[in-house]
């Protein structure tokens, strides 16, 4: 942490130095509002120039950014980072692979990275056309305090009971962008309740559920883990509590449900991997990360340091198209060391790269700058991880129900050695299903997708 703080200081100073070379001071002959405007415009240009300067240096595909690229034609650093994605050509892929470089105001990123949110803590998805469901409720949020549960059906929003994919934009605004919204929900037992949610600031907790199940003669530990961001001391304490309890209970197989986990801190992923690792992996390579050819001196490899006494015979992961980055990194890193099986409704997102925050003015810029690989050198999973068994994402059921499709398939495998009959979606490929899928992409909400590493311990040039 001390090295990271030192690097931040060096980066701030170097960013200022780069910016000063781009523009001279505002014309001292101007006065009043015109001078203020020139000063603000000059500062904005310096931030834009510096944002691109870092990308031209640290971006994995820096050499593909054309010399003609002009950062001053973009609104802000985030627009610049999004624009450079087009220059991320990777062998074996037709389209640019970068879908993630971004920038954020420092105050916003500081809140996101610490798990601080200011909203309802409510996420919704369409189960089918006209059937809007609670997909996720954040811990400590207004939605949790109101007793709302995953699987409840949303019957009306602000008195409007016409909830369809056609008005998805209005649903997004009411659920994710409003300070106060009135809902009518249908509970799992069929009764209805009216709840008004008011946005509030809260500290979310990524452990949504941990439980133990018996299948045949074996015991399965099940963890619903929602993010690799947040209060890491709390997360690490949860890991210790959960894995020690599982070891004492004789758990021999574990399922980590990452279906809505968009990633987060790489070091939290490494900590979880060390709790999951078999004793035989101790000292073996856990993962490596590589920078571009200008910064190979910062490449780094980590080895397993086994935590706890839990010994697993098999490891399951639940994934969906929302499973990204640090979540996928965990799957990739564990595959060479355990029998890993994947279940879920769809392949994971496909993000084998990461970044770290580079301060520029009031912003942090995040140009993709790091590749990750496992102990066998595998890591180019830009198309994600496909499930070994495709299952429905039964958002009409609460977390932890043994008849929920993903968990049920895993329990069946633990007890019998097979997943059972393959899932067939009767809507697969239909226009209605495609329309619901497009609407649900917009209903993902303000979720973070990324793998955030600490900066290297030596300053960038």
Phi, psi and omega per residue, in radians:
X1 nan -0.656 3.126
X2 -1.108 -0.723 3.114
X3 -1.124 -0.672 -3.140
X4 -1.142 -0.740 3.127
X5 -1.119 -0.693 3.111
X6 -1.097 -0.737 3.136
X7 -1.099 -0.689 3.129
X8 -1.034 -0.747 3.134
X9 -1.098 -0.789 3.138
X10 -1.089 -0.708 3.137
X11 -1.134 -0.696 3.109
X12 -1.075 -0.783 -3.128
X13 -1.148 -0.737 -3.122
X14 -1.203 -0.619 3.099
X15 -1.109 -0.719 3.101
X16 -1.099 -0.680 3.140
X17 -1.129 -0.776 3.109
X18 -1.062 -0.759 -3.094
X19 -1.125 -0.692 -3.112
X20 -1.093 -0.490 -3.136
X21 -1.337 -0.286 -3.035
X22 -1.483 -0.650 -3.052
X23 -2.442 2.482 2.998
X24 -1.428 3.106 3.120
X25 -1.164 2.814 3.101
X26 -1.087 2.666 -3.125
X27 -1.019 2.071 -3.057
X28 -1.242 -0.190 3.108
X29 -1.359 -0.267 3.132
X30 -1.413 2.621 -3.124
X31 -2.339 2.881 3.009
X32 1.093 -2.512 -3.059
X33 -1.061 -0.602 -3.140
X34 -1.103 -0.722 3.111
X35 -1.124 -0.742 3.124
X36 -1.063 -0.724 -3.134
X37 -1.134 -0.745 3.118
X38 -1.107 -0.718 3.138
X39 -1.106 -0.797 3.140
X40 -1.096 -0.725 3.131
X41 -1.133 -0.700 3.119
X42 -1.121 -0.765 3.132
X43 -1.114 -0.725 3.124
X44 -1.090 -0.714 3.114
X45 -1.155 -0.658 3.110
X46 -1.094 -0.732 3.113
X47 -1.115 -0.742 3.120
X48 -1.109 -0.793 3.135
X49 -1.074 -0.745 -3.133
X50 -1.173 -0.646 3.108
X51 -1.041 -0.808 3.120
X52 -1.191 -0.659 -3.140
X53 -1.026 -0.715 3.089
X54 -1.158 -0.714 3.125
X55 -1.095 -0.706 3.126
X56 -1.148 -0.246 -3.090
X57 -1.808 -0.817 -2.942
X58 -1.857 -0.303 -3.106
X59 -1.031 2.422 -3.138
X60 -1.005 -0.579 -3.099
X61 -1.958 0.683 -3.042
X62 -0.976 -0.641 -3.058
X63 -1.224 -0.218 -3.121
X64 -1.611 -0.152 3.095
X65 -1.282 2.095 -3.063
X66 -1.177 2.628 3.122
X67 -1.079 -0.441 -3.099
X68 -1.406 -0.092 -3.099
X69 -1.107 2.126 -3.078
X70 -1.952 1.875 -3.083
X71 -1.169 -0.385 -3.063
X72 -1.292 -0.168 3.085
X73 -1.476 -0.010 -3.114
X74 -1.864 2.696 -2.995
X75 -1.180 -0.666 -3.033
X76 -2.869 3.069 -3.124
X77 -1.012 -0.600 3.135
X78 -1.119 -0.719 3.102
X79 -1.101 -0.627 3.104
X80 -1.151 -0.815 -3.128
X81 -1.100 -0.668 3.119
X82 -1.180 -0.593 -3.111
X83 -1.238 -0.603 -3.101
X84 -1.256 -0.243 3.113
X85 -0.981 -0.526 -3.093
X86 -1.125 -0.236 -3.053
X87 -1.869 0.526 -3.089
X88 -1.924 1.112 3.114
X89 -1.384 2.285 -3.080
X90 -2.205 2.342 3.108
X91 -0.933 2.337 3.122
X92 1.619 -0.074 -3.121
X93 -2.215 2.365 -3.091
X94 -1.325 -0.769 -3.081
X95 -1.690 2.813 3.020
X96 -0.964 2.468 -3.052
X97 -1.646 -0.354 -3.092
X98 -1.362 2.088 3.050
X99 -2.142 0.309 -2.876
X100 -2.330 -0.384 -3.130
X101 -0.931 2.350 -3.077
X102 -2.723 3.072 3.013
X103 -2.426 2.676 3.141
X104 -2.508 2.568 3.000
X105 -1.062 2.492 -3.051
X106 -0.980 -0.741 -3.084
X107 -1.116 -0.628 -3.141
X108 -1.231 -0.789 -3.129
X109 -1.146 -0.671 3.129
X110 -1.025 -0.675 3.100
X111 -1.235 -0.828 -3.126
X112 -1.041 -0.825 -3.063
X113 -1.178 -0.465 3.120
X114 -1.563 -0.001 -3.122
X115 1.353 0.375 3.131
X116 -1.619 2.146 3.140
X117 -2.175 2.788 3.055
X118 -2.390 1.469 -3.096
X119 -2.835 -2.804 3.124
X120 -1.463 -0.386 -3.010
X121 1.263 0.496 -3.069
X122 -2.117 2.296 3.079
X123 -2.218 2.422 -3.071
X124 -2.226 2.720 3.078
X125 -2.512 2.710 2.953
X126 -1.453 2.188 2.983
X127 -1.330 -0.643 3.064
X128 -2.746 3.009 3.113
X129 -0.987 2.174 3.123
X130 1.441 -0.032 -3.112
X131 -2.027 1.547 -3.095
X132 -1.597 2.237 -3.046
X133 -2.171 2.729 2.983
X134 -1.320 2.033 -3.126
X135 -1.542 -0.658 -3.011
X136 -2.709 2.454 3.020
X137 -2.166 2.143 -3.133
X138 -1.266 2.486 3.033
X139 -1.105 2.511 3.096
X140 1.225 0.092 -3.038
X141 -1.546 2.911 3.027
X142 -0.981 -0.627 3.140
X143 -1.141 -0.719 3.100
X144 -1.163 -0.726 3.135
X145 -1.060 -0.518 3.130
X146 -1.433 -0.055 3.090
X147 1.481 0.199 -3.112
X148 -1.245 2.462 -3.075
X149 -2.166 2.624 2.992
X150 -0.961 2.414 3.105
X151 1.751 -0.352 3.106
X152 -1.074 2.525 3.094
X153 -1.585 2.371 3.083
X154 -1.530 2.004 -3.082
X155 -1.578 -0.601 3.089
X156 -2.729 2.710 3.079
X157 -2.260 2.086 -3.092
X158 0.902 0.696 3.079
X159 1.475 -0.110 -3.124
X160 -1.644 2.015 -3.112
X161 -1.681 0.049 3.108
X162 -1.566 1.486 -3.071
X163 -1.919 1.788 -3.096
X164 -2.443 2.981 3.121
X165 -1.085 -0.414 -3.129
X166 -1.144 -0.504 3.111
X167 -1.970 0.630 -3.141
X168 -1.050 -0.621 -3.125
X169 -1.109 -0.681 3.108
X170 -1.182 -0.619 3.090
X171 -1.150 -0.767 3.111
X172 -1.015 -0.796 -3.122
X173 -1.107 -0.735 -3.088
X174 -1.269 -0.618 -3.051
X175 -1.525 -0.682 -2.983
X176 -1.914 -0.291 -2.996
X177 -2.149 0.155 -3.070
X178 -1.920 2.645 3.105
X179 -1.421 -0.439 -3.128
X180 -2.688 2.316 -3.140
X181 -2.494 2.469 3.137
X182 -1.761 2.195 -3.099
X183 -2.073 2.612 2.840
X184 -2.040 2.171 -3.119
X185 -1.980 2.616 2.929
X186 -1.860 2.080 -3.124
X187 -1.283 3.038 -3.131
X188 -1.078 -0.481 -3.119
X189 -1.544 0.071 3.099
X190 1.634 -0.191 3.100
X191 -1.373 2.759 -3.102
X192 -2.015 2.703 3.130
X193 -2.572 2.482 3.071
X194 -1.735 2.227 -3.124
X195 -2.370 2.244 2.999
X196 -1.755 2.147 3.127
X197 -1.791 2.359 3.064
X198 -2.015 2.264 -3.132
X199 -1.061 2.456 3.137
X200 -2.585 2.811 3.098
X201 -1.524 2.308 -3.140
X202 -2.631 2.827 3.085
X203 -1.832 1.922 -3.070
X204 -1.330 2.762 3.093
X205 -2.151 2.166 -3.018
X206 -1.307 -0.286 3.085
X207 -1.426 1.861 -3.114
X208 -1.571 -0.520 -3.123
X209 -2.844 2.421 2.928
X210 -2.396 2.284 -3.059
X211 -2.664 2.997 -3.123
X212 -2.222 2.378 3.124
X213 -2.216 2.645 3.047
X214 -1.911 2.251 3.097
X215 -2.310 1.948 -3.031
X216 1.116 -2.207 3.131
X217 -1.718 0.135 -3.030
X218 -2.011 2.758 3.137
X219 -2.060 2.345 -3.095
X220 -1.982 2.242 2.968
X221 -1.621 2.328 -3.066
X222 -2.176 2.172 -3.115
X223 -2.195 2.126 2.998
X224 -1.660 1.928 -3.036
X225 -2.085 2.123 -2.866
X226 -1.756 -0.300 -3.093
X227 -2.932 2.621 3.018
X228 -1.734 0.258 3.036
X229 -1.849 2.901 3.061
X230 2.147 -2.851 3.125
X231 -1.289 1.751 -3.010
X232 -1.159 -0.540 3.113
X233 -1.127 -0.663 3.095
X234 -1.207 -0.749 3.131
X235 -1.068 -0.790 -3.112
X236 -1.148 -0.626 3.081
X237 -1.142 -0.661 3.087
X238 -1.119 -0.755 3.099
X239 -0.986 -0.827 -3.105
X240 -1.081 -0.783 3.132
X241 -1.065 -0.847 -3.046
X242 -1.155 -0.874 -3.032
X243 -1.254 -0.561 3.058
X244 -1.188 -0.676 3.100
X245 -1.140 -0.732 3.133
X246 -1.113 -0.736 3.131
X247 -1.081 -0.750 -3.135
X248 -1.153 -0.474 -3.099
X249 -1.554 0.003 3.106
X250 1.375 0.453 3.079
X251 -1.130 2.319 3.130
X252 -2.095 -0.198 3.089
X253 -2.400 2.581 -3.059
X254 -2.323 2.470 3.014
X255 -2.080 2.157 3.075
X256 -1.850 2.020 -3.114
X257 -1.587 1.875 -3.106
X258 -2.016 0.444 -2.929
X259 -1.119 -0.447 3.101
X260 -2.068 0.287 -3.062
X261 -1.575 1.918 -3.099
X262 -1.500 0.054 3.068
X263 1.936 -2.665 -3.086
X264 2.521 -2.400 -3.026
X265 -1.277 2.274 3.126
X266 -1.128 -0.621 -3.092
X267 -1.243 -0.424 3.028
X268 -1.247 -0.684 3.039
X269 -1.042 -0.743 -3.135
X270 -1.143 -0.664 3.121
X271 -1.089 -0.799 3.134
X272 -1.112 -0.692 3.118
X273 -1.052 -0.639 -3.131
X274 -1.242 -0.480 3.031
X275 -1.290 -0.572 -3.103
X276 -1.448 -0.399 -2.981
X277 -1.112 2.507 2.973
X278 -1.273 2.746 3.137
X279 -0.988 -0.603 -3.119
X280 -1.129 -0.317 3.124
X281 -1.453 -0.200 -3.077
X282 -0.975 2.207 -3.130
X283 1.540 -0.234 3.100
X284 -1.431 2.875 -3.112
X285 -1.154 2.227 3.038
X286 -1.539 -0.906 -3.119
X287 -2.899 2.851 3.028
X288 -2.284 2.681 3.000
X289 -2.278 2.462 -3.073
X290 -2.224 2.457 3.056
X291 -1.679 -3.116 3.099
X292 -1.247 3.099 -3.001
X293 -1.187 -0.171 3.056
X294 -1.432 -0.358 -2.993
X295 -2.239 0.614 3.128
X296 -1.069 -0.386 3.124
X297 -1.149 -0.267 3.128
X298 -1.673 -0.067 3.108
X299 -0.994 2.512 -3.007
X300 -2.532 2.565 3.091
X301 -2.198 2.376 3.091
X302 -1.984 2.565 3.119
X303 -2.012 2.683 3.138
X304 -1.119 2.401 2.972
X305 -2.237 1.529 -3.001
X306 -0.870 2.300 3.085
X307 -1.978 2.438 3.072
X308 1.276 -3.082 -3.061
X309 -1.995 0.077 -3.131
X310 -1.131 2.250 3.122
X311 -2.091 2.024 -3.049
X312 -1.761 2.505 2.995
X313 -1.658 -0.354 -3.095
X314 -2.801 2.663 -3.113
X315 -2.332 2.241 3.109
X316 -1.912 2.566 2.993
X317 -2.224 2.422 3.005
X318 -1.790 2.191 -3.080
X319 -2.273 2.885 2.996
X320 -2.651 -3.063 3.085
X321 -1.144 -0.189 3.098
X322 -1.610 -0.059 3.141
X323 -1.458 2.039 -2.977
X324 -2.483 2.742 2.824
X325 1.048 -1.940 -3.109
X326 -1.035 -0.540 3.066
X327 -1.119 -0.817 3.113
X328 -1.172 -0.589 3.092
X329 -1.058 -0.723 3.108
X330 -1.073 -0.792 3.120
X331 -1.043 -0.854 -3.111
X332 -1.064 -0.697 -3.087
X333 -1.271 -0.480 -3.105
X334 -1.516 -0.368 -3.028
X335 -1.034 -0.661 3.130
X336 -1.263 -0.180 -2.956
X337 -2.041 -0.217 -3.136
X338 -2.513 2.831 2.974
X339 -1.315 1.809 -3.053
X340 -1.847 2.232 3.069
X341 -2.117 2.478 -3.078
X342 -2.094 2.300 3.042
X343 -2.251 2.793 3.090
X344 2.637 3.043 -3.053
X345 -1.334 -0.343 -3.068
X346 -2.828 2.902 3.067
X347 -1.096 2.676 3.104
X348 -1.194 3.037 -2.932
X349 -1.155 -0.750 3.138
X350 1.658 1.234 3.134
X351 -2.407 1.549 -3.112
X352 -1.597 0.372 -3.069
X353 -2.272 2.906 -3.115
X354 -2.619 -2.974 -3.091
X355 -2.796 -3.137 3.009
X356 -2.495 2.738 -3.069
X357 -1.290 2.239 3.067
X358 -1.985 2.039 -3.063
X359 -1.332 2.265 3.078
X360 -2.407 1.848 -3.082
X361 1.065 -2.247 3.115
X362 -1.524 0.136 -3.035
X363 -2.023 2.782 2.776
X364 -1.952 2.330 3.020
X365 -1.851 2.540 -3.067
X366 -2.252 1.195 3.006
X367 -1.261 2.350 3.130
X368 -0.975 2.198 -2.984
X369 -2.423 -0.031 -3.035
X370 -2.401 2.319 2.945
X371 -1.739 2.635 3.043
X372 -2.169 2.524 3.080
X373 -2.404 2.744 3.087
X374 -1.594 -2.955 -3.027
X375 -1.174 -0.317 3.105
X376 -1.742 0.135 3.119
X377 1.451 0.120 -3.141
X378 -1.434 2.403 -3.131
X379 -3.057 0.004 -3.061
X380 -1.616 0.811 -3.013
X381 -1.531 1.010 3.137
X382 -1.178 -0.286 3.072
X383 -1.690 0.084 3.075
X384 1.453 -3.094 3.102
X385 -1.865 2.129 3.125
X386 -1.393 2.478 3.105
X387 -1.135 2.506 2.942
X388 -1.213 -0.509 3.046
X389 -2.413 2.050 3.082
X390 -1.334 2.293 3.113
X391 -2.320 2.867 3.041
X392 -1.270 2.656 2.938
X393 -1.685 1.604 -2.995
X394 -1.410 1.458 -3.095
X395 -1.351 0.067 2.990
X396 -1.540 0.041 3.139
X397 -2.127 2.513 -3.137
X398 -1.283 2.840 3.088
X399 -1.006 2.450 2.965
X400 1.515 -0.037 3.088
X401 -1.252 2.249 -3.060
X402 -1.186 -0.232 3.082
X403 -1.706 0.029 3.027
X404 -1.174 2.386 -2.878
X405 -0.959 -0.797 -3.081
X406 -1.168 -0.870 -3.133
X407 -1.167 -0.657 -3.139
X408 -1.092 -0.711 3.127
X409 -1.108 -0.696 3.134
X410 -1.171 -0.806 3.131
X411 -1.070 -0.649 3.101
X412 -1.113 -0.723 3.140
X413 -1.155 -0.734 3.130
X414 -1.057 -0.711 -3.071
X415 -1.420 -0.532 -3.006
X416 -2.157 -0.278 -3.098
X417 1.561 0.031 3.077
X418 -2.403 2.750 3.127
X419 -1.431 -0.228 -3.091
X420 1.546 -2.884 -3.065
X421 -1.055 2.435 3.141
X422 -1.193 2.534 3.126
X423 -1.390 2.350 3.067
X424 -2.210 2.046 3.117
X425 -1.457 2.018 -3.117
X426 -1.132 -0.320 3.136
X427 -1.602 -0.042 -3.013
X428 -0.949 2.172 3.072
X429 1.433 -0.075 -3.140
X430 -1.352 2.791 3.129
X431 -1.068 -0.655 3.138
X432 -1.114 -0.781 -3.139
X433 -1.109 -0.719 3.133
X434 -1.112 -0.668 3.123
X435 -1.160 -0.735 3.092
X436 -1.114 -0.715 3.126
X437 -1.080 -0.749 3.116
X438 -1.116 -0.727 3.128
X439 -1.112 -0.712 -3.123
X440 -1.178 -0.499 3.050
X441 -1.050 -0.734 3.087
X442 -1.220 -0.471 -3.111
X443 -1.506 0.098 3.060
X444 -0.976 -0.587 3.122
X445 1.427 -3.027 -3.055
X446 -1.361 1.149 -3.107
X447 -1.753 2.486 3.126
X448 -1.573 2.321 3.015
X449 -2.068 2.007 3.124
X450 3.021 2.861 3.017
X451 -2.100 1.940 -3.037
X452 -1.850 2.038 3.127
X453 -1.770 2.693 2.962
X454 -1.138 2.562 3.095
X455 -1.060 2.715 3.064
X456 -1.062 2.725 -3.010
X457 -1.344 -0.100 3.121
X458 -2.028 2.441 -3.087
X459 -1.048 2.548 2.995
X460 -1.279 2.658 -3.137
X461 -1.287 nan nan
